[in-house]
């Protein structure tokens, strides 16, 4: 096994391709959508997501798992 080497830390602002940090069209598009989603989640008009069928179970799974691991269930 090769020894572990610390990677150089890079900082890039989304949408700033001038520094040579263009992440690709798909990732740039996803990040632009994510920024708008985060702003919407913080708005006064947002209360909760409306999830279909299995999605609500998938959303709850980490909570149940953490409760089991911490002995709360």
Rosetta blueprint (number, residue, H / E / L):
1 X L
2 X L
3 X L
4 X L
5 X L
6 X L
7 X L
8 X L
9 X L
10 X L
11 X L
12 X L
13 X L
14 X L
15 X L
16 X L
17 X H
18 X H
19 X H
20 X L
21 X L
22 X L
23 X L
24 X L
25 X H
26 X H
27 X H
28 X H
29 X H
30 X H
31 X H
32 X H
33 X H
34 X H
35 X H
36 X H
37 X H
38 X H
39 X H
40 X H
41 X H
42 X L
43 X L
44 X L
45 X L
46 X L
47 X L
48 X L
49 X L
50 X L
51 X L
52 X L
53 X L
54 X H
55 X H
56 X H
57 X H
58 X H
59 X H
60 X H
61 X H
62 X H
63 X H
64 X H
65 X H
66 X H
67 X H
68 X H
69 X H
70 X L
71 X L
72 X L
73 X L
